[in-house]
Amino acid sequence: MTQHVPSTMREPKGDHNRRLSLGMEPDRFAAAAGITVEELRDYESTGPDHDFDLSVAERVGTALERLEANPPTSQKVVN
């Protein structure tokens, strides 16, 4: 189970990788998070030394936690 990470402590590149692990395309994930694809792309491309929209980060984090707890069928697990 993942622990909730506050918006200010989120890592956009890490969240991008988590989305990829779910096998979700940007449009599907953005819809699930309640944000636009442009907001998602801006957030995920934020460098480590740059600021990002905290409300977008919160929505992305909440969506990741929800989807990781109940993975979509697009997620492929390889052992």
N, C-alpha and C positions, 0 to 999 in steps of 0.2 A: 504494500500500500504506500502511495506517495504522500508526503507531508506537504501541507500548503506552504508555499513560498510567498512572502509578501511581494507586492508589485515592485517595490523599490529594490528588491534583491534578485529579480528575475534576470536570466541570461538569454537574450534573444536568440543567439546562435544555438544554444542548448535546446531551447523550445522548438526551434526549427527542426533540429534532429529528432526530437521527440515526435513532432508531427509526421516526419518522414517515416519513423518507425511504426506509426499507426497506418501507414499506407494511404494517407489522405491527401488528395490534391488540394491546392490552395483555396479553390472556390468552395469545395465541400466543407473544409475546416473553417473558413471564414464564416460561412453560414451557421455552422454549429456554435461558433463563438459569439455570433451576433455583431460581427464587424464586417467591413468591406474587404475585398481582396487587396485593394491598394493599402489599407491600413495594415493588413497582415504582412504584405511585402515590405512596407516601410519598417515595421517592427522587426521582422526576421533579419533584415539586412543592416540593422543597427550595429555599429562597431562597439567593442568593449569599452571604449573611452567616451562614448556619446550618450546623450540623454534620449529617452524614448517616452512615448505617451503612456503614462501610468494606467489610465483607464483601459487602453488596449491590452497592456500587459496583464492586467487583472482578468480580463475576459479570456485571453489566450490561456492563462494558467488554470482558470476554472474549467475551461473546455478540455484541456489536456488531462486534468485530474479525473473529470467525468468520463472521458473516452477511454483512458487507460484502465479505469476500474471496470468498464464494460466495453471491451474493444469492438470496433466495427469489424464487419466481415472482411474488409479490405486489408486488415492486418494479417500478415503471414508470419507465422512463427517457424523458425528453422532451428532444428536441434543438431 
